[in-house]
Amino acid sequence: MIAEAGINHQGDLKIAIKLVDIAAFAGADCVKFQKRNIKSLLTKEGFDKPYENSNSFGKTYGEHRLALELSEEDFKQLKEYAESKGLIFLASPWDVESADFLDSIGMVAFKMASADLGNLPFLEHVAKKGKPMIVSTGMAYLDEVERAYNLIKEHNDEIIILQCTSTYPSEFHDINLNILKTYQEKFDCPIGYSGHERGIAIPVAAVAMGAQVIERHFTIDRTMKGGDHAASLEPGGLKKMIRDLRAVEQSLGSFEKKKLDSEINVALKLKKSLTSAKPIKEGTVITRDLLTAKCPGDGIPPSEIDNLIGKIANRIIETDKILYWEYFQ
């Protein structure tokens, strides 16, 4: 379970630390952020593009993105703090410089954003680092996913593919969980789901369909300023979702159908046994009209009725008695 803090820290280390605390409180395995080198990521024109709206943290898109970046020292502190809380620290690199930095501080795996699924040179650069790669697949056709998968596998066979819809928040009719089945058939690797929808039901369904990794955005408060908060879970929702994910994960259980040890006492109480419907004299040949079925279930099961018919009673059996094999020859 990856708790995706993303950029919901507003560029403030104190808020980022609170997000780590929430991920630990909720029972996540990982807490994940995002790392960008803004100058490398944007052209000058893209950096200078006006960006004034209710979610903007700057007059231009570049200023907005810079305001939402944590420093390299912040990332080092966050990683140390997350690990002290028993969490795996992850971050999505959005450029080569960011990937190299995250590698240098000992991040154990890379989460690749959907936006870079088609950025094959970048995927190859990260794959050559030899660390597990978790790859989201929003905004893509299947052939693009296959191309990225095949390229990464040339250098690194530790890959996880996540179904994803890159809208914020996603509408339910756009989520397409059935793609999990497509991925399971196409790719020889673990499959998962990265979600941006409202509520907590969809990741639970994804686990029931075989997803082994779940990524979900979360925040301190969904009303905070910023574009990702509306598609994020608040602390209570994150905790409830992870609780339900763990329950489904455990409940999938075995492929073998059998009576469980935990069911034995219940079966004794609720299942039925063949029972004498009339008095039976010693030496009587058993016929169907002498038999009925009643609780408890510790006698001859009703499924054995054909094997009991024709046998001979070796004792007197009163009406309404549970029958056992030792009563017959």
VOGU-3710 file (C-alpha; in Angstrom, 3 decimals, decimal comma):
1> miaeaginhq> 0,000/0,000/0,000  1,589/3,219/-1,242  0,211/6,337/0,431  0,787/9,045/-2,188  1,464/12,417/-0,560  2,585/13,836/-3,910  2,732/17,607/-3,724  0,017/17,924/-1,080  2,672/19,308/1,294  2,334/22,744/-0,416
11> gdlkiaiklv> 6,129/23,022/-0,469  6,256/23,019/3,338  8,446/20,436/5,108  6,317/20,637/8,274  3,222/19,631/6,309  5,212/16,876/4,574  6,196/15,448/7,945  2,533/15,495/9,027  1,708/13,535/5,877  4,304/10,918/6,826
21> diaafagadc> 2,646/10,658/10,236  -0,747/10,143/8,585  0,615/7,389/6,321  2,019/5,593/9,364  -1,231/6,111/11,307  -3,237/4,627/8,438  -1,077/1,503/8,178  0,521/2,100/4,775  3,668/0,267/3,694  5,119/3,229/1,789
31> vkfqkrniks> 4,785/6,980/1,724  5,494/8,618/-1,620  6,278/12,144/-2,753  7,284/13,708/-6,089  10,632/15,227/-7,072  11,154/17,674/-9,929  14,027/19,777/-11,207  11,841/22,567/-12,556  14,491/24,157/-14,786  15,164/20,784/-16,419
41> lltkegfdkp> 11,495/19,904/-16,669  10,121/23,029/-18,366  11,067/25,083/-21,387  11,477/28,796/-20,802  8,144/29,344/-22,506  6,523/26,703/-20,313  8,125/28,200/-17,214  6,933/31,728/-18,057  3,396/30,744/-19,042  0,848/32,673/-16,951
51> yensnsfgkt> -0,785/30,453/-14,347  -3,179/32,407/-12,179  -6,127/30,439/-10,813  -7,565/29,348/-7,475  -4,951/26,560/-7,133  -1,940/28,569/-8,269  1,072/29,158/-6,020  2,741/31,567/-8,467  2,027/33,977/-11,318  3,622/31,654/-13,878
61> ygehrlalel> 3,503/27,878/-14,178  7,206/27,715/-13,387  6,816/29,823/-10,254  3,869/27,636/-9,261  5,928/24,461/-9,633  8,915/25,927/-7,803  6,692/26,863/-4,861  5,589/23,240/-4,526  9,107/21,780/-4,503  10,904/20,598/-1,409
71> seedfkqlke> 14,668/21,030/-1,205  17,134/18,156/-1,476  17,841/18,537/2,229  14,084/18,294/2,890  13,980/15,011/0,974  16,850/13,602/2,997  15,063/14,504/6,233  11,779/13,099/4,965  13,369/9,796/3,995  15,012/9,443/7,396
81> yaeskglifl> 11,802/10,381/9,190  9,633/8,001/7,116  11,991/5,115/7,787  11,950/5,899/11,511  8,170/5,400/11,307  8,589/1,989/9,675  7,646/3,229/6,202  9,380/2,720/2,869  10,181/6,145/1,408  9,421/6,574/-2,285
91> aspwdvesad> 9,277/9,499/-4,679  8,448/9,826/-8,347  11,308/11,443/-10,266  10,140/13,630/-13,146  13,557/14,149/-14,737  17,038/12,652/-14,916  18,511/14,940/-12,268  15,774/14,071/-9,809  16,175/10,344/-10,475  19,921/10,559/-9,892
101> fldsigmvaf> 19,400/12,487/-6,657  16,854/10,006/-5,296  19,191/7,170/-6,181  22,046/8,909/-4,390  20,121/9,069/-1,095  19,388/5,353/-1,195  15,761/5,239/-2,293  14,997/1,526/-2,689  12,638/1,673/-5,697  11,352/4,109/-8,301
111> kmasadlgnl> 7,726/5,018/-8,954  7,385/6,275/-12,531  4,543/8,663/-13,307  2,083/8,012/-16,125  3,338/11,162/-17,825  6,694/9,443/-18,459  5,367/6,128/-19,782  6,332/7,184/-23,294  9,584/8,845/-22,244  11,640/5,808/-23,197
121> pflehvakkg> 15,104/7,375/-22,760  14,166/8,379/-19,208  12,690/4,950/-18,418  15,877/3,334/-19,699  18,048/5,660/-17,590  16,137/4,664/-14,439  15,943/0,971/-15,374  19,728/0,789/-15,606  19,961/1,697/-11,923  18,774/-1,861/-11,192
131> kpmivstgma> 16,129/-0,980/-8,630  12,464/-2,065/-8,705  10,284/0,161/-10,894  6,576/0,749/-10,282  5,084/2,145/-13,491  1,715/3,897/-13,799  -0,052/3,659/-17,151  -2,545/6,527/-17,383  -3,068/8,384/-20,677  -1,840/5,424/-22,745
141> yldeverayn> -2,768/2,689/-25,205  -1,827/-0,934/-24,582  0,959/-0,876/-27,183  2,584/2,032/-25,319  2,463/0,056/-22,072  3,976/-2,973/-23,830  6,760/-0,862/-25,320  7,687/0,603/-21,937  7,505/-2,810/-20,262  9,717/-4,458/-22,881
151> likehndeii> 12,303/-1,672/-22,696  12,541/-1,825/-18,909  12,762/-5,636/-18,976  15,867/-5,404/-21,180  17,700/-3,851/-18,220  15,664/-4,699/-15,140  13,187/-7,510/-14,489  11,877/-5,974/-11,245  8,826/-4,143/-12,564  5,258/-3,581/-11,386
161> ilqctstyps> 2,577/-2,269/-13,772  -0,284/-0,150/-12,364  -3,582/0,505/-14,093  -4,293/4,226/-13,783  -6,685/6,873/-15,077  -5,069/10,299/-15,103  -8,010/12,526/-14,245  -8,419/14,296/-10,900  -10,808/13,110/-9,590  -11,569/10,170/-11,903
171> efhdinlnil> -15,152/9,281/-12,746  -16,064/5,685/-11,989  -16,954/4,884/-15,602  -13,396/5,836/-16,618  -11,563/3,582/-14,150  -11,747/0,312/-16,146  -10,622/-2,195/-13,530  -11,013/-4,959/-16,125  -7,691/-3,779/-17,562  -6,136/-5,504/-14,552
181> ktyqekfdcp> -7,120/-8,800/-16,200  -5,592/-7,645/-19,485  -2,340/-6,791/-17,714  -2,296/-10,113/-15,862  -2,496/-11,922/-19,209  0,038/-9,684/-20,995  2,778/-9,104/-18,443  4,912/-11,436/-16,371  5,057/-9,206/-13,307  2,948/-8,023/-10,363
191> igysghergi> -0,031/-5,852/-11,299  -1,579/-3,040/-9,287  -3,812/0,016/-9,302  -3,156/3,730/-8,855  -6,371/5,618/-8,178  -7,611/9,203/-8,192  -11,319/8,563/-7,724  -13,578/9,616/-4,881  -14,232/7,211/-2,032  -12,511/4,036/-0,908
201> aipvaavamg> -14,376/1,232/-2,698  -12,379/0,930/-5,940  -8,959/-0,063/-4,526  -10,690/-2,762/-2,466  -12,289/-4,132/-5,648  -8,898/-3,956/-7,383  -7,313/-6,147/-4,702  -10,161/-8,646/-5,077  -9,320/-8,754/-8,805  -5,660/-9,519/-8,146
211> aqvierhfti> -3,956/-6,154/-7,668  -0,867/-6,605/-5,499  0,048/-2,912/-5,197  -2,332/-0,041/-4,453  -1,369/3,617/-4,684  -3,746/6,293/-3,408  -3,396/10,047/-2,936  -4,052/11,412/0,544  -4,018/14,780/2,236  -4,510/16,477/5,573
221> drtmkggdha> -7,625/18,302/4,372  -9,375/17,965/0,996  -10,322/21,659/1,048  -6,692/22,825/1,028  -5,443/24,882/-1,902  -4,006/22,802/-4,737  -5,109/20,626/-7,631  -4,578/17,188/-6,054  -6,473/17,589/-2,780  -9,925/16,977/-4,278
231> aslepgglkk> -8,799/13,551/-5,527  -7,179/12,648/-2,205  -8,355/10,835/0,910  -8,302/12,465/4,326  -6,641/10,588/7,226  -9,745/8,712/8,372  -10,607/7,645/4,829  -7,068/6,439/4,163  -7,074/4,386/7,367  -10,466/2,826/6,584
241> mirdlraveq> -9,424/1,982/3,031  -6,202/0,287/4,165  -8,171/-1,604/6,822  -10,494/-2,902/4,099  -7,603/-3,702/1,745  -5,943/-5,832/4,420  -9,240/-7,611/5,085  -9,726/-8,450/1,404  -6,078/-9,468/1,047  -6,477/-11,984/3,878
251> slgsfekkkl> -9,905/-13,157/2,750  -8,743/-14,184/-0,739  -7,124/-17,180/0,931  -6,770/-20,626/-0,628  -7,857/-22,074/-3,975  -8,665/-25,364/-2,200  -12,261/-25,760/-1,015  -12,473/-27,778/2,206  -14,084/-27,753/5,644  -11,952/-25,583/7,868
261> dseinvalkl> -10,908/-26,339/11,426  -12,690/-23,159/12,475  -15,966/-24,546/11,052  -15,971/-27,886/12,901  -17,983/-26,768/15,935  -20,427/-24,845/13,756  -20,890/-27,880/11,514  -21,604/-30,064/14,547  -24,342/-27,669/15,662  -25,946/-26,744/12,335
271> kksltsakpi> -25,452/-29,675/9,976  -27,922/-32,584/10,026  -27,495/-36,304/10,620  -29,658/-39,214/9,516  -32,200/-39,814/12,279  -34,704/-42,571/13,045  -38,190/-41,532/11,924  -39,805/-44,582/13,585  -38,825/-47,212/16,156  -36,362/-49,690/14,625
281> kegtvitrdl> -36,158/-53,260/15,937  -32,910/-55,202/16,073  -32,496/-57,115/12,773  -34,582/-54,635/10,753  -33,468/-54,005/7,182  -33,254/-50,240/6,816  -35,630/-48,601/4,315  -36,069/-44,950/3,381  -39,322/-44,560/5,326  -37,447/-45,278/8,565
291> ltakcpgdgi> -35,164/-42,278/8,079  -35,258/-38,497/8,365  -32,579/-35,865/8,977  -32,119/-33,643/12,056  -29,437/-31,735/13,963  -26,811/-32,114/15,379  -24,365/-33,119/12,678  -22,173/-35,691/14,433  -23,959/-38,780/13,043  -24,229/-40,330/9,576
301> ppseidnlig> -24,571/-37,444/7,092  -27,742/-37,340/4,925  -25,535/-37,620/1,831  -24,877/-41,261/2,878  -28,558/-42,281/2,879  -28,188/-44,617/-0,117  -25,306/-46,413/1,610  -27,376/-46,893/4,782  -30,492/-48,293/3,059  -30,312/-52,106/3,034
311> kianriietd> -28,121/-52,405/6,098  -29,374/-54,277/9,170  -29,874/-52,749/12,625  -27,786/-54,538/15,264  -29,738/-53,052/18,181  -33,062/-51,499/19,150  -33,214/-47,843/18,046  -35,916/-45,590/19,455  -37,655/-42,889/17,420  -35,840/-39,570/16,926
321> kilyweyfq> -32,306/-40,869/17,547  -29,206/-39,714/15,650  -27,809/-42,694/13,735  -24,183/-43,865/13,727  -22,511/-46,474/11,543  -21,844/-48,747/14,533  -25,651/-49,284/14,891  -25,693/-51,346/11,686  -24,165/-54,394/10,021
//
